[in-house]
């Protein structure tokens, strides 16, 4: 999936995300939605890469679980396609690892091994 088609959600401590990248990018508010369960609205965001971005990682937390989504600029430079961590070239994975805060638990970063 392309990064520009992806949406990311925030609802306080229960559901949130953090963005890591090689160059600053823009996180843009899209809308606020109410779920039938709970009173807290869920805010919806999109991420717009900058011209110079080569990669973007989104760390998502929901219900106490953490996952990472990796987006890498395609060769045609027009899209940011989602990649699995094992599909990333070793040098790129190592570079990304250096940019993710060390305070993250290793268990939250299974690709770091």
NORVENUR-V100593 format. One record per pair of residues at least 6 apart in sequence whose C-alpha atoms are under 7 Angstrom apart, sorted by the first residue. I is the first residue (numbers start at 1). J is the second residue. D is the distance in whole Angstrom. If there is no record, write none. Layout:
I|J|D + I|J|D
This chain:
1|81|6 + 1|82|5 + 2|79|6 + 2|80|5 + 2|81|5 + 2|82|6 + 3|71|7 + 3|80|5 + 3|81|6 + 3|82|7 + 4|47|7 + 4|48|7 + 6|46|7 + 7|44|6 + 7|45|6 + 7|46|5 + 8|44|6 + 8|45|5 + 8|46|6 + 9|15|7 + 9|16|6 + 9|42|6 + 9|43|6 + 9|44|5 + 9|45|6 + 10|16|4 + 10|17|7 + 10|42|6 + 10|43|5 + 10|44|7 + 11|40|7 + 11|41|7 + 11|42|5 + 11|43|6 + 14|62|6 + 14|63|6 + 15|61|5 + 15|62|4 + 15|63|7 + 16|60|6 + 16|61|5 + 16|62|7 + 17|58|7 + 17|59|5 + 17|60|4 + 17|61|6 + 18|58|6 + 18|59|5 + 18|60|7 + 19|57|6 + 19|58|5 + 19|59|6 + 20|56|6 + 20|57|5 + 20|58|6 + 20|100|7 + 21|55|6 + 21|56|4 + 21|57|6 + 22|53|6 + 22|54|7 + 22|55|6 + 23|52|7 + 23|53|5 + 24|50|7 + 25|48|6 + 25|49|5 + 25|50|5 + 26|47|6 + 26|48|5 + 26|49|6 + 27|45|7 + 27|46|6 + 27|47|5 + 27|48|6 + 28|45|5 + 28|46|5 + 28|47|6 + 29|44|6 + 29|45|5 + 29|46|7 + 30|44|5 + 30|45|5 + 30|46|7 + 31|43|6 + 31|44|5 + 32|41|6 + 32|42|6 + 32|43|4 + 32|44|6 + 33|41|6 + 33|42|5 + 33|43|6 + 34|41|5 + 34|42|6 + 35|41|7 + 54|72|6 + 54|73|5 + 55|71|6 + 55|72|4 + 55|73|6 + 56|70|6 + 56|71|5 + 56|72|7 + 57|68|7 + 57|69|6 + 57|70|5 + 57|71|6 + 58|68|6 + 58|69|5 + 58|70|7 + 59|66|7 + 59|67|6 + 59|68|5 + 59|69|7 + 60|66|6 + 60|67|5 + 60|68|6 + 61|67|7 + 66|108|6 + 69|82|7 + 70|82|5 + 70|83|5 + 70|84|7 + 70|85|7 + 71|80|5 + 71|81|5 + 71|82|4 + 71|83|6 + 72|80|5 + 72|81|6 + 72|82|7 + 73|79|6 + 73|80|4 + 73|81|6 + 74|80|6 + 74|81|7 + 85|111|6 + 97|112|7
